[in-house]
Amino acid sequence: MDEEGSIEIVANKEDLIYDNNNGLVEHWNIERLLNQNDLIKGVQVVSIGRGQPVTAVCVLRNSQTNISHVRSELVAMCKKHMFPVPDRFAFVH
């Protein structure tokens, strides 16, 4: 955690993630984008295996935040920047 309270989660490019259609997901770019949202403290994009759903695990800055609102914002960010939208979002307080 840095002095501003931000968390950066680092992953190796060798840890490739594939979507439901076996297409490569550049998770590091999605993570970098979603981390720009002020409601998020940190995010990691994961999948349990090739062809499985891609999930964005997000740490919220405030546990009282409306999760539906945050999810809508994150989906809109991905679409605006033409990034793949994760299949699922998991929120951690």
Secondary structure, DSSP 8 states (H G I E B T S, - for coil): --TTS-------TTS-EE-TTS-EE-HHHHHHHHTTSTTEEEEEEE-SSTTS--EEEEEES-TTS-HHHHHHHHHHHHHHTT----SEEEEE-
